[in-house]
Amino acid sequence: MSTETIASSTFGVFGTTAVLLVTSGHAVGQARSVADDLLADVDLACNRFRPDSELSRLNAAGGRPMAVSQTLAELLAAALRAARLSAGDVDPTCGSALLALGYDRDFPQVEAAAREAGVAGQATAVGPVPGWRCVHLDRSSRRVRLAGGARLDLGATAKAWAADRCADQIAARFGCGVLVSLGGDVAVAGPPPAGGWRIKVTDDQAAPASAAGQTVSISSGGLATSSTTVRSWQLGPRRVHHIIDPATGRPADSCWRTVSVAAGTCIDANTASTAAIIRGAAAPGWLHGLGLPARLVRHDGSTVTTAGWPGDSDPGAV
């Protein structure tokens, strides 16, 4: 199938840019409606910047059990699975740590507030996060209780979960190939175009085509990139970012500025890329042991690849 048959729709969601591609041009409008409905449901379930979201109400419940929707139950189950598979490196109980850094609103507003505060801005020390085992989810009754003063943030998994769900639903409904990218968290489903879906991997998915990076292709599953350079801001004398090390409650001090991973689903790719930032120098061996193709970029721009990810001079499929 030639690339000329691919139809696209680009729109804003979750404070970032979404891209929807389908291999059936006549279906793009209906596919966009499917995506809009699902993403609105996810936003109402887990946007911690919305006072009317379920997540905001759960965080404010003071440890009391709360009934939640099917959507939030599934999002919480996915976040807890990511925590378990990453041995706690990707932990949903980092809400208080992010609040202490001033990340309490959509990111453009965080940047603006940081500029206004200047050198007077500072973080409040919170220490290690409460830990994902403080989240008690009963799937059968869809009731949740947060222990130990935990506050949740699902930013590490919700976008990737939503990308997977959108791609699967659209492919099943319209029988076409589909790619969904939510801020660089990419999921594909259905029959791909010839040669697969070509994706530019770079520090910032919103960067122009001329930005440094690598173009690779995938035909199934997902690809995710985690970076300390994009959602970062000045807090007093230091630069901080949104990837929290659960062991310290502070932004991860990593040897990697960006990690991209391909996996069977976008949420698995995102879990691995986020955990790799936190694991630092141990990440390549961990990813290789899992058989996950990955590209890790140091602060000086040099790269390390694992498990068959093509070298920068040899772009190809992952």
N, C-alpha and C positions, 0 to 999 in steps of 0.2 A: 504494500500500500504506500503510495507516495505521500510525502509530507503535506502536499497541497490539499489533501482531503481532510486534514485535521482542523477542527474549529476550536476557538478558544474564547474564554471569558475571564477577565481580570477584575478583581473587586477587593475592597477592604473588609477585613474581618479580624477580630481579636487584636486590634491595634497593629496589624501587619497587612501584608499583601497576599491575596490568594489568587492562584491561577488554576483554572479548570480547562483541560484539553480533552476532546473526544474525537474518535475516528469516524464519527457519523455526524456530518455537519447539521443535518436537520434536527438532531436530538439535543443540540447544545442549550437551547432555551429551556427545555423541560429538565435537562440535567442540572442546569443552574438552579431551577426551582427546588429540586430535590436537595441540592447542597444548601441552599438558603434556609430551608425548613430545618434541616438537621443541625446546622451551625447555630441557628437561633435557639434551638433547644439546648445545645451544649452551653451556650453563653448564659442562658438563664439558670442552668444547673450549677455552673462552677466558676463564673467570673467573680473573683474576690473584690473587684472594684465596684461591683453593683450591690448596693445595700439590699436590693430585693432578690438577689440570687440565693439559691439554696445553700451554697457554700458559705456565704456571708452569715446566714442565719445559723448554720451549724457551728461556725467559728464563735458565734456570740452565745451559744447555748450553755456555756459554762459547765460542760461535761455531762449535761442531761441528754438522755437518748432522744433521738429525733428520727421521725419517719422521712424517707427521701424518695424521690422519683426513681423509676427504672433507669433513666439516663444517668443520674448521679451515682446510683448504686453500681452501674457498670463502669463508670469513670473511676470510682474509688477502688473497685476490684482491680482494674488495670493498673492503677498507681501502686497498690499494695503488691501486685505481682512483680512490677518493675523493681520495687524495693527488695523483694525477696531474691529475685534473680541477680541483682547487683550487689548482694550482701549488704544492703543498706546504703550504698553510695547514692542512689537516686531515691530520696526520701521525701514524702509529701508533707511532712510536719515542719517544713522550713518557713512557714508563714510568718512567724514572729521575727525570724532572722531577716527576712526581706523587709518587713516593716521597720526594723531598726536601721536599715540602710536607706530608708526613705522611699522604698519602692511600694507605695501605697496608692498609686493611681496609674493611669495609662502612661506608657513610657515617655512620650513627648512631654507630658507634664512633669514627670520626674526630672528629666533633663533641664527643663526650664526652672524648676524649683532649686536644683543644684547650682545653676548659674547665678541665681539671685542670692543664694546663701553664701556663695564664694568660699573663702577660707574659714568662715564661721561654721560651716556645716560639719557635722560629725555624727558618727554612728554610736548607738547605744550597745554596749556589750551584752550579748545574750547567752553566750556559751553554746555547748552542744545542743542540737535540736532534741526534742523529746523522744523522737524515734517512731518508726512506722508501726511498731507493735502497740503503740498507744491508740491506734485506730481500730475500733471494734465494730466490724461490719457483719451484720446478720443478713445474708443474701435472701433467705427465705421470707423474712418479714420486712426486708428493706428498712432496717433500723440501724442507726449509727450512733456510736458514743465516742467522744474524744476524751481520753484520760490524760493525766499529767500536764494539764494546761496546754495541750497541743493546739496549734492553729494550722490549718491546711492551706497549701498552695499547690495546685495541680498543673502549674505551668510546664513542668518537665514532661508530662505525659498526655495532657488533654488534647493539645493540637494534633499530635501524632495519632491518637485514638480516633479523633474526628476525621482526619485525612483517610485513614483506613476504612472507616465506616462509610464515608461519602463515596469513595472509589468502588467499594463492594456493592453498595446499593445502586449506583448509577449503572455499573456494568451488568448487574443482574436484571435491571428493569429494561434497559435499552439494547442489550446484547452487543455493545460496542466496546472498543478499547477506551480506557479513561485514565487520565493522570490528574491527580489533585495535589497541589502544593499549597500548604498553609504556612507561610513564613519560612519556606525552605524545607519543611517536613513533607516529604513526597511519598505518596502511595499510588500504585498503579494496579489496575485490574482489567480483566477481559483481554481480548486478542490485541497485542501491541502492533504498532506500525512496523514496517520492514526495517530491520536494524535496531529495533527497540526504541525506547524513549530516551532522547538525548538530553542530558542535564548538566548545566554548568555548576561545578562545585567550587565555591569560593567562600571567603570569610563572611560576606554579606550577600544574601540572595537578592537584595534590591540593588546591588551595584551594577553599573553598566557592563555591557558585553566585553568591553576592553579590560575589565578588572583582572588581576592575576588570579589564576585558578586552573581548573582542568575540566574538560568536557568528557563525560562517560555516558554509557547507556545502560538501562535496565529494562528487562522485559516482564518482570513480575516482582511482587513484594514491595519493599520500600527502601528509601534512602533518606538519611537525616544528617544534618550538620549542626553541631553545637560549637559555639564560639564565645570567647571571653571579650571579643573586640566590638561586638555589635550593640548589645544592650549593656553598655557600660557608661558610667558617669563619674564626674568629679565629686568627691565627698571630702571637703576640707582639703588637706594636703595630699590625699591619695586618690588614685583611680580605683573604682570598684566595679563589680559586674554582678550578674544575676545568678550565676551558678554557685550554689552554696555547698560547702563541704559540711556534711552533717556532723562530723566529729568536732568541728570548731564553731559552727554557726556563722562563719565568715566566708566571703568569696574565696573559692578554691585558688590556692597558690600553685598553679600548674606550669609545667614546662611546655605545655601545648597551648597555642592560641586558638586553634580550630581543629576539630576532629569530625570527619565524615565517615559514616558506616552504612553498608548495605546489608539488609537482612530480609527474612521472610515476610515481615510486616514493617510498617513505618514505626509502630510503637516499639518494636524490638530494636530497630535501628537507632531510634532516639534514646532508648534506655542505655544502649551500649555507648553511643557517642558522648552522652552526658557523664556516664560513669568513667569513661576514659579520661575526660578532662580532670576529674577528681583524683583518679588513680595515678596520674602523672607518668613517671618513667616506667612504671610497671604495666602500663596499658597495652603496649604492643604485644607483649607475651600473653597477656590475658585474652586479647582479641584473637590472636593467632590460635590459641588453645581452643577457642570457641568456633574456629573456622569462619570468622566474620571478616569479609574484605573491608579494609579501612584505610583511610589516608589521614595521617596526623601531621599537623603543621606546627613547627616550633616558632618561637617569637621572632627568630631571624629569617623566617620564610623557608627554611629547609624542611624536607618532608621525610616521613617514614611510612611505608605501606605494609599491609599484612594480607595474608590469605588470598593471594591472587588479584588484589586490586592492581590495575595497570599502572606502570610508572608514569610520571608526568610527561615523559618524552614519547610514551607509547599509549595514547588514549584508546580505550576500548570498552568492552562490556564488563560489568561486575555482577 
